[in-house]
C-alpha cells in the first residue's frame, strides 16, 4: 500500500498495490499495521455499504458526539469524495480536500474524526463502502451545506446540474452556523 499525503495532513489517500493477470486481480484493501503506522491508530467498529445513482450527493455528514473516523472506498462506479476540516484549533479549519475514488483506481480516503464527509456520484451508479471508528448515532448527526460559499467545494457536477439531495442534506447548515469541534 502507498499512503499519499493531501493538502490537509490528517487526511490520507491510500492506494493499494494490485496484482493481476488474465484470471483477475488481488489486493489488500485493509491492513491494520500499515494503517496504524501511516494514518492513525484506530479500531473500526462498523462497516457500511450504500448504492447511489449519478448526480446524488450524500453529505456533508458528521457526528458532534461519538465522532466517526471513516475509511472510504468505491467498489463499483466512481465518486468525488470530500472531507471538510471542522476542528477550530486546526490550521486547516474550514478547508476541504477531495479525491476521485473508483473501482478502477481502488483508492481509499481516510477521513479522521472532526471532519464532515460527503461524496458525489460521477458515474451512472456507484457502490460505496466504508469503515467507521464509532457507531452511527443519529441523535448527534449534523449536515453541513454542500454549497457553502465560505468552503467553496469544487464539485464536478454532471452537466452543471444541482445534485440530488436528501431532505436532511437540503437542511444542512453553513459553516458559520454549524456545530464544530475545538
N, CA, C and O of each residue as an XYZ file, in Angstrom:
728
protein
N       0.828     -1.191      0.000
C       0.000      0.000      0.000
C       0.866      1.246      0.000
O       1.917      1.307      0.638
N       0.391      2.226     -0.732
C       1.076      3.512     -0.776
C       0.132      4.526     -0.131
O      -1.029      4.630     -0.526
N       0.620      5.268      0.850
C      -0.175      6.288      1.511
C       0.272      7.646      0.989
O       1.452      7.992      1.042
N      -0.697      8.409      0.484
C      -0.415      9.673     -0.184
C      -0.927     10.825      0.671
O      -2.083     10.819      1.093
N      -0.087     11.798      0.923
C      -0.475     12.978      1.695
C      -1.419     13.844      0.866
O      -1.354     13.852     -0.363
N      -2.301     14.574      1.558
C      -3.175     15.546      0.908
C      -2.843     16.932      1.458
O      -1.949     17.078      2.291
N      -3.562     17.935      0.993
C      -3.309     19.298      1.470
C      -3.733     19.494      2.924
O      -3.381     20.499      3.541
N      -4.484     18.546      3.473
C      -4.799     18.539      4.905
C      -4.057     17.338      5.485
O      -4.419     16.199      5.189
N      -3.038     17.562      6.296
C      -2.149     16.484      6.716
C      -2.814     15.245      7.328
O      -2.310     14.137      7.141
N      -3.920     15.394      8.045
C      -4.541     14.231      8.687
C      -5.376     13.389      7.737
O      -5.710     12.251      8.067
N      -5.722     13.911      6.573
C      -6.498     13.177      5.567
C      -5.512     12.519      4.613
O      -4.596     13.170      4.111
N      -5.702     11.225      4.364
C      -4.757     10.471      3.534
C      -5.486      9.721      2.423
O      -6.621      9.275      2.596
N      -4.825      9.593      1.298
C      -5.286      8.716      0.219
C      -4.465      7.449      0.310
O      -3.239      7.494      0.418
N      -5.145      6.325      0.265
C      -4.462      5.030      0.337
C      -4.637      4.335     -1.010
O      -5.751      4.053     -1.451
N      -3.507      4.072     -1.641
C      -3.503      3.441     -2.960
C      -2.946      2.025     -2.810
O      -1.792      1.854     -2.415
N      -3.746      1.023     -3.119
C      -3.260     -0.344     -2.933
C      -2.335     -0.792     -4.057
O      -2.363     -0.243     -5.159
N      -1.526     -1.784     -3.765
C      -0.739     -2.437     -4.802
C      -1.598     -3.575     -5.327
O      -1.960     -4.481     -4.576
N      -1.925     -3.532     -6.608
C      -2.837     -4.502     -7.217
C      -2.024     -5.513     -8.019
O      -1.178     -5.141     -8.832
N      -2.288     -6.776     -7.783
C      -1.646     -7.863     -8.516
C      -2.700     -8.489     -9.415
O      -3.749     -8.919     -8.935
N      -2.434     -8.545    -10.705
C      -3.434     -9.083    -11.609
C      -2.829     -9.809    -12.789
O      -1.670     -9.609    -13.154
N      -3.646    -10.649    -13.365
C      -3.311    -11.350    -14.592
C      -4.616    -11.695    -15.301
O      -5.668    -11.143    -14.976
N      -4.549    -12.611    -16.273
C      -5.749    -12.948    -17.045
C      -6.872    -13.545    -16.196
O      -8.017    -13.600    -16.644
N      -6.561    -13.991    -14.985
C      -7.578    -14.582    -14.106
C      -8.336    -13.546    -13.290
O      -9.422    -13.831    -12.784
N      -7.776    -12.343    -13.155
C      -8.401    -11.317    -12.326
C      -7.351    -10.538    -11.563
O      -6.261    -10.287    -12.075
N      -7.679    -10.153    -10.333
C      -6.745     -9.344     -9.550
C      -6.874     -9.691     -8.069
O      -7.812    -10.358     -7.633
N      -5.875     -9.200     -7.312
C      -5.865     -9.323     -5.856
C      -5.205     -8.072     -5.299
O      -4.234     -7.567     -5.864
N      -5.739     -7.573     -4.183
C      -5.060     -6.525     -3.434
C      -5.553     -6.551     -1.993
O      -6.661     -7.007     -1.708
N      -4.710     -6.053     -1.090
C      -5.113     -5.885      0.298
C      -5.909     -4.594      0.385
O      -5.386     -3.524      0.075
N      -7.172     -4.681      0.804
C      -7.986     -3.469      0.926
C      -7.821     -2.826      2.303
O      -8.138     -1.650      2.477
N      -7.335     -3.577      3.267
C      -7.070     -3.014      4.591
C      -6.032     -3.863      5.280
O      -6.060     -5.092      5.211
N      -5.110     -3.186      5.950
C      -4.099     -3.863      6.751
C      -3.865     -3.012      7.989
O      -3.374     -1.888      7.888
N      -4.212     -3.539      9.151
C      -4.212     -2.778     10.397
C      -2.851     -2.177     10.722
O      -2.775     -1.002     11.082
N      -1.774     -2.950     10.606
C      -0.462     -2.421     10.994
C      -0.025     -1.272     10.086
O       0.541     -0.289     10.566
N      -0.278     -1.383      8.796
C       0.062     -0.301      7.877
C      -0.790      0.926      8.155
O      -0.281      2.046      8.188
N      -2.085      0.717      8.354
C      -2.978      1.837      8.651
C      -2.535      2.553      9.926
O      -2.459      3.782      9.949
N      -2.242      1.797     10.987
C      -1.801      2.393     12.254
C      -0.526      3.211     12.080
O      -0.401      4.301     12.638
N       0.401      2.692     11.320
C       1.689      3.361     11.130
C       1.559      4.594     10.226
O       2.163      5.628     10.512
N       0.795      4.501      9.161
C       0.756      5.545      8.137
C      -0.379      6.555      8.289
O      -0.278      7.676      7.791
N      -1.459      6.169      8.973
C      -2.630      7.063      9.076
C      -2.919      7.424     10.524
O      -2.719      8.565     10.939
N      -3.388      6.451     11.289
C      -3.760      6.697     12.684
C      -4.036      5.361     13.363
O      -4.454      4.398     12.719
N      -3.801      5.315     14.657
C      -4.143      4.103     15.405
C      -5.615      4.167     15.769
O      -6.018      4.929     16.647
N      -6.402      3.368     15.094
C      -7.848      3.339     15.299
C      -8.342      1.912     15.271
O      -7.705      1.017     14.715
N      -9.498      1.725     15.888
C     -10.227      0.464     15.812
C     -11.516      0.768     15.070
O     -12.213      1.725     15.407
N     -11.838     -0.023     14.079
C     -13.070      0.153     13.325
C     -14.148     -0.761     13.895
O     -13.896     -1.934     14.171
N     -15.351     -0.216     14.068
C     -16.419     -0.964     14.733
C     -17.647     -1.194     13.855
O     -18.539     -1.956     14.228
N     -17.702     -0.542     12.693
C     -18.889     -0.650     11.849
C     -18.484     -0.492     10.392
O     -17.698      0.393     10.053
N     -19.022     -1.352      9.529
C     -18.841     -1.224      8.084
C     -20.184     -0.885      7.466
O     -21.207     -1.450      7.852
N     -20.191      0.043      6.499
C     -21.413      0.458      5.820
C     -21.249      0.305      4.312
O     -20.135      0.312      3.789
N     -22.384      0.165      3.622
C     -22.386     -0.036      2.176
C     -23.592      0.697      1.621
O     -24.711      0.484      2.087
N     -23.382      1.563      0.628
C     -24.508      2.252      0.003
C     -24.366      2.198     -1.510
O     -23.268      2.028     -2.040
N     -25.492      2.346     -2.194
C     -25.502      2.437     -3.648
C     -26.273      3.691     -4.015
O     -27.331      3.967     -3.450
N     -25.740      4.450     -4.965
C     -26.358      5.698     -5.392
C     -26.202      5.855     -6.895
O     -25.306      5.267     -7.501
N     -27.083      6.655     -7.495
C     -27.055      6.929     -8.930
C     -26.343      8.244     -9.203
O     -26.117      9.046     -8.296
N     -25.990      8.454    -10.477
C     -25.305      9.678    -10.905
C     -26.075     10.913    -10.434
O     -27.303     10.968    -10.494
N     -25.316     11.892     -9.966
C     -25.916     13.157     -9.567
C     -26.354     13.220     -8.114
O     -26.781     14.272     -7.638
N     -26.251     12.106     -7.408
C     -26.617     12.097     -5.985
C     -25.426     12.570     -5.168
O     -24.292     12.141     -5.383
N     -25.705     13.461     -4.228
C     -24.691     13.927     -3.293
C     -25.152     13.531     -1.897
O     -26.251     13.885     -1.471
N     -24.315     12.803     -1.203
C     -24.598     12.398      0.178
C     -23.617     13.148      1.073
O     -22.402     12.982      0.966
N     -24.166     13.968      1.950
C     -23.314     14.706      2.862
C     -23.614     16.184      2.811
O     -24.535     16.641      2.134
N     -22.863     16.859      3.497
C     -21.627     16.563      4.216
C     -21.986     16.215      5.660
O     -22.461     17.080      6.395
N     -21.773     14.985      6.077
C     -22.225     14.483      7.367
C     -21.099     14.400      8.395
O     -19.928     14.224      8.056
N     -21.493     14.531      9.657
C     -20.580     14.301     10.776
C     -21.401     14.161     12.047
O     -22.570     14.543     12.088
N     -20.787     13.617     13.073
C     -21.419     13.481     14.377
C     -20.651     14.341     15.373
O     -19.423     14.285     15.436
N     -21.389     15.142     16.157
C     -20.746     16.033     17.127
C     -20.306     15.282     18.384
O     -19.380     15.714     19.071
N     -20.948     14.187     18.682
C     -20.530     13.275     19.750
C     -20.446     11.902     19.117
O     -21.057     11.648     18.079
N     -19.678     11.009     19.753
C     -19.434      9.702     19.147
C     -18.909      9.914     17.727
O     -19.368      9.290     16.771
N     -17.929     10.818     17.626
C     -17.376     11.178     16.322
C     -16.839      9.954     15.594
O     -16.357      9.001     16.208
N     -16.933     10.006     14.296
C     -16.521      8.872     13.478
C     -15.371      9.244     12.551
O     -15.446     10.225     11.811
N     -14.313      8.454     12.603
C     -13.338      8.453     11.533
C     -13.854      7.471     10.498
O     -14.471      6.466     10.847
N     -13.605      7.755      9.223
C     -14.123      6.892      8.158
C     -13.020      6.563      7.155
O     -12.287      7.440      6.699
N     -12.923      5.291      6.829
C     -12.042      4.822      5.762
C     -12.954      4.407      4.623
O     -13.652      3.397      4.719
N     -12.954      5.185      3.535
C     -13.965      5.043      2.485
C     -13.356      4.559      1.177
O     -12.206      4.860      0.859
N     -14.159      3.796      0.417
C     -13.738      3.360     -0.917
C     -14.952      3.032     -1.773
O     -16.067      2.893     -1.269
N     -14.722      2.912     -3.054
C     -15.769      2.599     -4.020
C     -15.486      1.220     -4.594
O     -14.354      0.924     -4.976
N     -16.523      0.364     -4.657
C     -16.341     -0.969     -5.218
C     -17.033     -1.131     -6.570
O     -16.891     -2.161     -7.228
N     -17.779     -0.110     -6.976
C     -18.414     -0.098     -8.291
C     -18.684      1.348     -8.663
O     -19.267      2.092     -7.874
N     -18.262      1.761     -9.873
C     -18.504      3.126    -10.306
C     -17.441      4.092     -9.836
O     -16.289      3.721     -9.612
N     -17.867      5.381     -9.685
C     -16.918      6.439     -9.329
C     -17.633      7.542     -8.560
O     -18.781      7.878     -8.851
N     -16.933      8.100     -7.570
C     -17.448      9.247     -6.817
C     -16.337     10.275     -6.640
O     -15.149      9.969     -6.743
N     -16.768     11.504     -6.370
C     -15.851     12.546     -5.915
C     -16.102     12.661     -4.425
O     -17.195     13.036     -4.000
N     -15.093     12.339     -3.631
C     -15.231     12.237     -2.184
C     -14.571     13.444     -1.519
O     -13.494     13.874     -1.931
N     -15.225     13.989     -0.485
C     -14.768     15.237      0.132
C     -14.745     15.133      1.656
O     -15.637     14.543      2.265
N     -13.714     15.713      2.254
C     -13.613     15.866      3.704
C     -13.402     17.352      3.998
O     -12.590     18.011      3.348
N     -14.144     17.878      4.993
C     -14.032     19.285      5.397
C     -13.601     19.326      6.859
O     -14.238     18.711      7.715
N     -12.536     20.040      7.141
C     -11.994     20.145      8.492
C     -12.888     21.053      9.350
O     -13.066     22.231      9.040
N     -13.445     20.493     10.429
C     -14.320     21.242     11.347
C     -13.671     21.464     12.706
O     -14.361     21.785     13.674
N     -12.365     21.297     12.791
C     -11.637     21.472     14.050
C     -11.135     22.908     14.133
O     -10.193     23.275     13.430
N     -11.748     23.716     14.977
C     -11.417     25.149     15.074
C      -9.950     25.398     15.420
O      -9.387     26.416     15.018
N      -9.332     24.491     16.151
C      -7.925     24.672     16.525
C      -6.964     24.281     15.404
O      -5.754     24.464     15.542
N      -7.472     23.755     14.315
C      -6.628     23.302     13.214
C      -6.278     24.446     12.269
O      -7.119     25.305     12.006
N      -5.055     24.470     11.756
C      -4.696     25.500     10.765
C      -5.451     25.320      9.443
O      -5.445     26.216      8.599
N      -6.099     24.165      9.263
C      -6.860     23.925      8.029
C      -8.374     23.961      8.283
O      -9.148     23.438      7.481
N      -8.799     24.579      9.398
C     -10.235     24.688      9.699
C     -10.975     25.321      8.517
O     -10.555     26.344      7.976
N     -12.084     24.688      8.133
C     -12.915     25.207      7.048
C     -12.416     24.873      5.659
O     -13.081     25.189      4.673
N     -11.254     24.239      5.560
C     -10.726     23.837      4.258
C     -11.210     22.437      3.916
O     -11.585     21.662      4.796
N     -11.195     22.127      2.640
C     -11.642     20.818      2.177
C     -10.572     20.164      1.321
O      -9.691     20.823      0.770
N     -10.679     18.849      1.227
C      -9.844     18.077      0.318
C     -10.780     17.099     -0.389
O     -11.698     16.554      0.224
N     -10.544     16.884     -1.670
C     -11.369     15.971     -2.451
C     -10.516     15.000     -3.231
O      -9.375     15.296     -3.584
N     -11.089     13.822     -3.498
C     -10.387     12.795     -4.265
C     -11.415     11.994     -5.057
O     -12.529     11.745     -4.595
N     -11.016     11.601     -6.249
C     -11.849     10.699     -7.033
C     -11.540      9.283     -6.588
O     -10.389      8.847     -6.611
N     -12.584      8.568     -6.182
C     -12.460      7.171     -5.783
C     -13.277      6.352     -6.773
O     -14.402      6.718     -7.112
N     -12.710      5.247     -7.235
C     -13.417      4.449     -8.229
C     -13.028      2.985     -8.152
O     -12.052      2.613     -7.499
N     -13.813      2.164     -8.834
C     -13.462      0.759     -8.984
C     -12.109      0.648     -9.678
O     -11.294     -0.205     -9.326
N     -11.873      1.503    -10.658
C     -10.632      1.416    -11.434
C      -9.394      1.772    -10.615
O      -8.390      1.064    -10.683
N      -9.448      2.861     -9.839
C      -8.227      3.244     -9.116
C      -8.111      2.561     -7.751
O      -7.028      2.523     -7.167
N      -9.208      2.031     -7.248
C      -9.236      1.256     -5.992
C      -8.668      2.023     -4.789
O      -8.328      1.422     -3.770
N      -8.569      3.343     -4.914
C      -8.041      4.150     -3.813
C      -9.068      4.293     -2.699
O     -10.272      4.142     -2.908
N      -8.559      4.588     -1.519
C      -9.389      4.848     -0.349
C      -9.014      6.218      0.201
O      -7.931      6.741     -0.061
N      -9.939      6.785      0.971
C      -9.659      8.049      1.639
C      -9.886      7.849      3.133
O     -10.924      7.336      3.553
N      -8.897      8.262      3.931
C      -9.028      8.253      5.386
C      -9.505      9.642      5.800
O      -8.818     10.642      5.591
N     -10.705      9.679      6.396
C     -11.319     10.906      6.891
C     -11.374     10.800      8.410
O     -12.217     10.072      8.935
N     -10.506     11.498      9.130
C     -10.472     11.350     10.588
C     -11.656     12.018     11.285
O     -12.425     12.758     10.673
N     -11.777     11.740     12.557
C     -12.766     12.385     13.400
C     -12.552     13.896     13.340
O     -11.422     14.364     13.199
N     -13.644     14.658     13.448
C     -13.530     16.114     13.394
C     -13.721     16.689     12.004
O     -13.535     17.888     11.796
N     -14.088     15.853     11.061
C     -14.316     16.272      9.680
C     -15.741     15.962      9.263
O     -16.323     14.968      9.698
N     -16.304     16.821      8.416
C     -17.541     16.487      7.715
C     -17.134     15.715      6.465
O     -16.068     15.950      5.897
N     -17.994     14.794      6.046
C     -17.670     13.940      4.908
C     -18.868     13.834      3.972
O     -20.017     13.784      4.410
N     -18.579     13.802      2.690
C     -19.630     13.588      1.710
C     -19.047     13.138      0.391
O     -17.839     13.214      0.166
N     -19.933     12.664     -0.488
C     -19.494     12.263     -1.816
C     -20.580     12.527     -2.846
O     -21.772     12.557     -2.539
N     -20.124     12.719     -4.085
C     -20.991     12.984     -5.230
C     -20.714     11.911     -6.279
O     -19.561     11.659     -6.629
N     -21.779     11.282     -6.778
C     -21.624     10.187     -7.735
C     -21.434     10.750     -9.143
O     -22.297     11.460     -9.660
N     -20.293     10.423     -9.756
C     -19.959     10.923    -11.094
C     -20.202      9.885    -12.188
O     -20.242     10.240    -13.366
N     -20.364      8.629    -11.832
C     -20.649      7.577    -12.808
C     -22.161      7.309    -12.826
O     -22.907      7.902    -12.047
N     -22.604      6.423    -13.709
C     -24.030      6.102    -13.797
C     -24.579      5.639    -12.445
O     -25.693      6.002    -12.066
N     -23.810      4.855    -11.737
C     -24.145      4.409    -10.381
C     -22.835      4.090     -9.668
O     -21.807      3.875    -10.311
N     -22.875      4.060     -8.352
C     -21.675      3.727     -7.576
C     -22.077      3.014     -6.293
O     -23.097      3.322     -5.676
N     -21.249      2.058     -5.917
C     -21.392      1.406     -4.613
C     -20.213      1.861     -3.773
O     -19.057      1.802     -4.190
N     -20.549      2.319     -2.572
C     -19.616      2.997     -1.682
C     -19.586      2.214     -0.376
O     -20.637      1.946      0.207
N     -18.401      1.847      0.087
C     -18.272      1.127      1.351
C     -17.302      1.881      2.252
O     -16.347      2.505      1.789
N     -17.577      1.804      3.565
C     -16.682      2.489      4.491
C     -16.722      1.886      5.874
O     -17.735      1.367      6.343
N     -15.564      1.983      6.501
C     -15.365      1.543      7.876
C     -15.467      2.769      8.774
O     -15.019      3.854      8.403
N     -16.060      2.595      9.964
C     -16.226      3.696     10.921
C     -15.582      3.348     12.252
O     -15.568      2.189     12.665
N     -15.046      4.373     12.922
C     -14.399      4.170     14.209
C     -15.378      4.240     15.386
O     -15.000      3.928     16.515
N     -16.614      4.639     15.139
C     -17.651      4.605     16.173
C     -18.976      4.316     15.483
O     -19.091      4.403     14.260
N     -19.963      3.974     16.281
C     -21.263      3.591     15.743
C     -22.073      4.806     15.320
O     -21.902      5.904     15.849
N     -22.948      4.587     14.365
C     -23.858      5.629     13.909
C     -24.743      6.056     15.072
O     -25.355      5.218     15.734
N     -24.809      7.349     15.318
C     -25.601      7.916     16.407
C     -26.437      9.054     15.830
O     -26.007     10.207     15.869
N     -27.626      8.756     15.294
C     -28.421      9.782     14.605
C     -28.753     10.991     15.466
O     -28.954     12.083     14.935
N     -28.816     10.825     16.777
C     -29.118     11.951     17.653
C     -27.981     12.978     17.696
O     -28.180     14.097     18.169
N     -26.800     12.610     17.210
C     -25.638     13.508     17.189
C     -25.199     13.868     15.765
O     -24.155     14.491     15.572
N     -25.994     13.476     14.781
C     -25.612     13.709     13.386
C     -25.973     15.119     12.930
O     -27.000     15.676     13.316
N     -25.096     15.678     12.096
C     -25.295     17.009     11.530
C     -24.962     16.958     10.043
O     -24.246     16.072      9.576
N     -25.499     17.925      9.320
C     -25.171     18.088      7.900
C     -24.661     19.506      7.675
O     -25.251     20.484      8.135
N     -23.572     19.583      6.968
C     -23.006     20.849      6.535
C     -23.460     21.054      5.092
O     -23.510     20.098      4.318
N     -23.789     22.280      4.727
C     -24.253     22.557      3.353
C     -23.177     22.208      2.337
O     -22.010     22.570      2.491
N     -23.588     21.509      1.313
C     -22.684     21.093      0.248
C     -22.173     22.287     -0.565
O     -21.099     22.225     -1.162
N     -22.953     23.374     -0.582
C     -22.631     24.521     -1.430
C     -22.290     25.777     -0.626
O     -22.484     26.893     -1.109
N     -21.791     25.604      0.578
C     -21.414     26.744      1.412
C     -20.353     27.566      0.675
O     -19.278     27.048      0.374
N     -20.640     28.843      0.380
C     -19.664     29.651     -0.367
C     -18.372     29.908      0.410
O     -17.332     30.162     -0.198
N     -18.420     29.847      1.737
C     -17.206     30.042      2.535
C     -16.230     28.883      2.334
O     -15.016     29.082      2.304
N     -16.770     27.676      2.198
C     -15.923     26.498      1.987
C     -15.554     26.371      0.512
O     -14.413     26.057      0.173
N     -16.527     26.616     -0.358
C     -16.318     26.662     -1.812
C     -15.755     25.366     -2.393
O     -14.712     25.371     -3.048
N     -16.444     24.272     -2.152
C     -16.032     22.979     -2.715
C     -16.279     22.995     -4.222
O     -17.329     23.441     -4.684
N     -15.318     22.512     -4.967
C     -15.418     22.450     -6.425
C     -15.958     21.084     -6.838
O     -15.204     20.217     -7.280
N     -17.270     20.902     -6.690
C     -17.915     19.637     -7.044
C     -17.947     19.483     -8.572
O     -18.241     20.452     -9.273
N     -17.657     18.305     -9.094
C     -17.709     18.082    -10.546
C     -19.136     17.724    -10.984
O     -19.402     16.585    -11.368
N     -20.035     18.683    -10.927
C     -21.455     18.437    -11.166
C     -21.729     18.001    -12.605
O     -21.214     18.600    -13.549
N     -22.531     16.968    -12.765
C     -22.887     16.421    -14.065
C     -23.738     17.441    -14.828
O     -24.799     17.848    -14.354
N     -23.275     17.845    -15.997
C     -23.953     18.847    -16.828
C     -24.241     20.147    -16.068
O     -25.134     20.903    -16.449
N     -23.492     20.403    -15.005
C     -23.694     21.622    -14.226
C     -24.990     21.657    -13.433
O     -25.352     22.696    -12.879
N     -25.695     20.522    -13.373
C     -26.976     20.457    -12.667
C     -26.769     20.349    -11.162
O     -25.792     19.761    -10.699
N     -27.698     20.923    -10.405
C     -27.659     20.802     -8.943
C     -27.770     19.319     -8.576
O     -28.487     18.571     -9.241
N     -27.073     18.896     -7.533
C     -27.136     17.488     -7.143
C     -28.480     17.118     -6.525
O     -29.226     17.979     -6.060
N     -28.769     15.828     -6.529
C     -29.952     15.307     -5.848
C     -29.564     15.084     -4.387
O     -28.588     14.393     -4.094
N     -30.341     15.676     -3.472
C     -30.040     15.640     -2.038
C     -31.197     15.012     -1.275
O     -32.340     15.037     -1.732
N     -30.896     14.454     -0.122
C     -31.944     14.004      0.799
C     -32.545     15.235      1.478
O     -31.964     16.319      1.443
N     -33.709     15.055      2.092
C     -34.340     16.161      2.826
C     -33.398     16.660      3.922
O     -33.276     17.866      4.139
N     -32.742     15.742      4.603
C     -31.805     16.104      5.678
C     -30.664     16.962      5.136
O     -30.285     17.954      5.759
N     -30.122     16.591      3.994
C     -29.000     17.337      3.440
C     -29.428     18.689      2.878
O     -28.626     19.622      2.856
N     -30.664     18.815      2.427
C     -31.165     20.130      1.987
C     -31.247     21.099      3.159
O     -31.268     22.313      2.953
N     -31.294     20.584      4.386
C     -31.368     21.406      5.594
C     -29.992     21.632      6.228
O     -29.905     22.144      7.344
N     -28.918     21.255      5.529
C     -27.569     21.424      6.063
C     -27.284     22.872      6.443
O     -27.863     23.803      5.883
N     -26.390     23.039      7.395
C     -26.043     24.376      7.891
C     -24.784     24.904      7.218
O     -23.924     24.141      6.778
N     -24.701     26.212      7.151
C     -23.477     26.859      6.699
C     -22.414     26.675      7.788
O     -22.750     26.491      8.958
N     -21.163     26.724      7.413
C     -20.073     26.571      8.372
C     -20.188     27.559      9.518
O     -19.959     27.190     10.670
N     -20.536     28.802      9.231
C     -20.613     29.824     10.280
C     -21.694     29.512     11.320
O     -21.631     30.039     12.431
N     -22.684     28.671     10.993
C     -23.769     28.310     11.894
C     -23.679     26.878     12.412
O     -24.488     26.460     13.241
N     -22.701     26.134     11.926
C     -22.608     24.699     12.221
C     -21.972     24.426     13.580
O     -21.198     25.231     14.099
N     -22.315     23.280     14.135
C     -21.617     22.753     15.298
C     -20.227     22.323     14.820
O     -20.098     21.584     13.844
N     -19.194     22.792     15.517
C     -17.834     22.432     15.140
C     -17.105     21.864     16.355
O     -17.689     21.720     17.428
N     -15.849     21.549     16.180
C     -15.035     20.949     17.232
C     -13.976     21.925     17.708
O     -13.628     22.869     16.999
N     -13.463     21.697     18.913
C     -12.406     22.558     19.475
C     -11.133     22.466     18.659
O     -10.143     23.120     18.985
